[in-house]
């Protein structure tokens, strides 16, 4: 069905704040995590490039969190602009109802609901597993710890290496000192002006090629060390054995399973305990609920975007954000309680969602179908009632302080 001029106008008004909110929210969350990842990678001695891989695997998780907020802010700001510029009044005057205006917001909701299904149902589990795998490889040394210039680094069991200078991302090493000791107490100490690491046919062996140096062999059965000068010398270094990372979802980690795998694990896997099954089932229902949340956000956003007449109050914007954040926290708590067996799993998730949906529907009903209905007016009246005694208390405190200052001056 072709979009009318009104629909195209609403589409453009919603699009920019929606995309801006998604990008800004994701970037802020990623920047906060980036500092901790840099510290972690540096402490583990890994390459800095792994930070970007870790951040890339974190992005779907933050995008899933940002979609409801982005949709809410996009619709809120679009309809608030229409209300403050009196365009909304003009639309209402020519017979365009609030229900008719829902067409474009629900088009966005449908698209973002499908995107949420793909992200939380299939992409997040895979990227979370990849993130944990990178952390494991970094800790175990499978990513290849960087060789710090001027530091003694254990590159293999019994083998210590120190370099004075590193060029071309570590492919050209200068000023090399190497000491190796075997199980029988024999040692080999080498100094070289240059060196480089080379791969071999054996994946468990790496070759260190030294150039222009001196090699000293010593051992308990040798009366004196043997000294050898060389132009080129190849030293085979055995790599340490690295434990293989577990399979995805092998330990019953519900966050690493896709939606079909969650459904299958809850009913078929016999290696899981009752507690793990409940957690899997609770997470399955929470992910399904996340897919349906975008369909009620337009009702909340439109209802709280229209300020009272002769008012430009932004109470509705803050109230909508607080309501969404509180709902998300309650939903997470319901998942934990359902997984622990404290409440029925389906009831805890779908009951919370039903309560949230009914509140959004009621807000929209008050705005769209009640004469002079104003959900924000109700909120502002409540805020005013709460703020009145607070302002009175502040005035009383200020009066007492003035009296004390006057008494002290006298």
N, C-alpha and C positions, 0 to 999 in steps of 0.2 A: 504494500500500500504506500503510495507516494506521500512524502511529508508535506504538510502545509507550511505556509510562511511562518505561522506561529510556532509550529514544531521545530522548524529550522532555527528560529530565533532562540527558543529554549535550549535546543541542543548546543548552540554556540555559547550560551551563557553558562551552562553547566560544565562544559568540557574543560575550559581553562583552569578553574579552581580545582576540579577533580584531579586532573593530571598534575597540577602543581602540588597539591596535598600529597598525592602518592609519591612523587619524586622526593619532596622535602622530607616527608616522614621516613622514607626508606633511607635517605642519605644521612639523616641525623642518627638513626639507629646504627647504621653501618659505621659512621665516624666514631661513635661511642665505642663500638666493638673493635675498630681498627687499632686504637691505641693499645688495648689489652692484647690483641693478636701480635702486634709488633713486639711487645715486651715478651710474650710467650715464645715467639719464634727465635728472637735473639738469645733468650736464656737457654733454649734447646740447641742453639748452634746451627739452625737450619737456614736455608737460603731465603732471602727476603721475598722472592717471587711467590713462595707458598702462601704469603699473606693474602695476595690477590685471589688465589684459588680458594682459600678459606672464606674470604668475603663473598666470592661468587656463589659458593654453596650456602651461605647464610641469607642471600638476597630473597629467595622464594619464601622463607619463613617470615621475613619482615614485610614482604609484599602482601602475604596473606593477612597480616595484621592491619596493613594500611588500606586495604580495599574498602571495608565498611566505613572507616573514617573519611576516606577520600570521597566516597559517594555521598555521605552525610554533608560534608563541607561544600561539595559542589552544588548540591541542590539547595542547601541553606543560603549560600551567598547569592545564587542566581535569583531565587524568589525574594530574598530580602532586598536585592537591588530593584526588582520590579515593584515591591511594595513601597520603598522609600521614594521612588521616582513617580509614583501614582500610576504607573503603567498597569499594575494589577487591578486598580480600581477601574481603569478604562476597559480592560478585558472583561471584568465582571459586569460592567454596565452594558456591554453589547451581547451578553448572554453566554459567555464562556465560563463554565462551571469549574470548580476545583477538581472535580472528577475528570473532566476533559483534559485539564492540565497535567494529569498524571501520566498521560500517554508517553511522553518523552522520558520522564524519570524512570518509568517502569521498563522502557527500552534499555536504559543504562543498567537497571537492576538485573534484567535478564542476562545481558552480556557479562556483567561482573559476577553474577551467580555461576554461570558456566565457567568463567575463569577461575573462580574460587574452587569449584569442583575439581578442575584440572590440577590446581596448585596444591590444595590440601589433600586431595585424594591420591595423587600420583607423583607430583614433582617433589614436594617437601620430603616424603619418606626417602627418596633416592638421594637427594642432596644432603639430607641429614646424615645418612650412612656414609656418603663420600666425605663429609666434613669430619666425622669421627675417624674414618680411615686415614685421612691426612694427619690428624692429631696423633694417631697410633704410630704411623710411619715416622713422623717427626721425632717422637719420643724414642722409638726403637732404633733410629738411625738409618732407616731404609731410604729416606729422602737424600741422604748424603750430607752429613754435617759439614759446614764450611770450615776451612782451615784458617784459623786466625793468624794474621801476620805477627811474628814475634812471640807466639805462644807455643808451648809444648802440647801437641795434640796426639792422642792415642788413636791411630788409624786402624789398628788391628790388635789382637791379643799379643802382648809382648812387644809391640812395635810403636815407637814414639817418633814423631816428626816435628821439626821446627823449620819455618821458612822466614827469611828476612824480607822478601818482597813477592807479591803476587800480581801478575799481569794477565790481561785478556780473560777476565772472569775465572782465574784459577788455572788456565791451561798452560801458562808459562810461569814456573816457580823459580825464584832466584835466592841464592844463599841458603842452601839446604843442609840441615843436620838431621841424621837419621840414626836411631839406635834400635837394634832388634835382638831379642833374647829368646832362645828356644827352651824346651823342657829339660834338656841335659846341661843347661848352664852355659852354653856357648853363646857368644855375643858377636854381633857385627855392627860396627860403627862406621858411618860414611859421612863425608862432607863433599859437597859438589857445588859448582857455581850455578848450574841450572838443572831443571828437572821437569818432567811432565808425567801425568797419569795416562795410561793407555789401557783399553779394554782387551780382553783375551777371549778365546773360544770357551773357556770355562767361566760361567757366570759367577762362580764363587771366588775367582782369583782376579786381582787387578794388578797391572804391571806399572811399576815406577821406574821410568828411564832416567838415569842420572848422567850428567855430562860434565867432563873435566873436574875430576875429584879424586879423593883418596878414600880407600876402604881398609879398615883395620879389623882383622879376625882375632878373637881371643877365646880361650876355653880352659876348663880345669886341667885337661891333659896336654896342653901346650906349654912348653917351657917359656916361650916369649911370644908376644903378638906378631901376627903376620901383617905386613903393610903392603898395600897394592895401590899403585896409581893407575888411573884409567881415563880414557877419552869418553867412552860410553859404557854404561853398566846397567843391566836390567835386573831389577829386584822384584820377585813375585811376592805379593802381599795377599794372604788369605783374608777374605772378608768375613766379618763375624756372622754367625748364624742369626737370622732374623725370624721371629715368630710370625706366622701367617695370620692376618687379621681375620676375625670371625666372619661368617656369612651374614648377610643382611637379615635382621630379625631373628637370628639364631637363639639369642637369649630371651626371647619373648618381648623384645623392645617394641612396644606398640607404635612408637613414633616412626619406626623404620619400615612399617608395613603399609602397603597401599590399601585402598578401601576394599577391593576384592580379597586381598590377602587377610585383612582384618576379619572379614566375614567368614572366610574359610577357617582361620585359626581359632575363632571363638567356638566353632562347632566340631572341628575335625582333629586338631592337633592334640595328641595324647601326652606330649611331654610337658605340658603346661600345668601349673598348679591352679587351684580354684581362684586364688587371689589374682594371678596373672590373667586368667580368663575374664574376670570381672573388669580388670583395668582395660583389657583389649575391647571388651564390649562397650564400656563407658566412652572410650576414645572414638569408637566407631560411631556412636550416636552423636557425640559432640561434633565430629566432622560433618555429619549429615546436617546437623542444625546450622553449622556455619554456612552451608550452601544456601539455606533458606533465609538467612538473616537479611541479605540485600533486598528482599521483597517487602519488608516492613519499614525499612529505613526511609523511603520516600514519604510515607505517611507522617513519620516523626519529623522529618526535615521541613516539609511544607507547613505543618501545623505550628512549628516553633519559629518559622522564619518571618512571619508577618507580625510586625510590632503593632501595638495599639495606635489608634489615630493620634496625630500630633505628638508622636513619640518616635525616637530613633534608638530606643534602648536595644542593647545587644544581649539582654538576659537570655533570650531564646537560643542564641548560638552557644553560650556557655552551658545552658541547661541541657541542650541536646547532646553536647559532647560528654557531659557528666553522666547523663542517662546511659549512653552507649558504653562508656568505660565501666560504669557500675554493673551493667548487664554482663559485659565480658568477664569481669571478675567473679560475678555470681555463677556464671556458666562454668568457669574453670573450677571453682569450689565444688559445684555440683558434680563435675567429672571425678574429682578426687574422692568425694564422699560416696559416689556410686561405685567407684573402683574399690573402695575400702569396705563396701557392703553395708554402709550406714543407712543408705536410702535406696529405693528401687532405681535401677539405672535409667530405664527409659523414662520413668516419671520425673526424675531429677532434671534431665536435659530438656525433654519436650514440655514439661510443666513450666520450667523457667522460660522457655521460648514462648509458650502460650501466654504467660503473664505479660511478657514484654510486648508481644504482638497486640494483645487486648489494650494495653496502655496506649500504644501508637495509634490504633484504630480509634480509640476514644478521643484522643487529641485531635485527630483529623476530622472526626464527626462533629466535634464542638466548633471547629473553624468553618467547615463546609456546610453544615445543615442546621445549625442553631442561629437564629437571628442575632446579629452582633456578637456571635461567639468568638471568644478570644482566649485560647489556651495560655498565651504569654501573659495576658491580663491576670489570669488566675495565679500564675507563677509570680508576677510582679507584686500582686497583693500579698501573697504569702511572704515574699522577701521583705516587703514593707513592714508587715506585722513583726517579723523577726528582727528587722533592723531598728524598729522604733524603740524598744527598751535598751538596745545597745547604744543608740545615739543619746538617749536620756542619761544612761550611765556615764557616757563620755562627757556630756555637759556637766554632770554633777562633779566628776573628777576635776574638770577644768576649773569649776567654780571654787572647789576646795583649795586647789593649788593657788588660785589668785588671792583667796582669803589669807592663806599662809604667808604668801609673799608680802601682802599688805601689812599683816601683823608683824612680820620681821622688819619691814621698812620703818614701821612706827616705833 
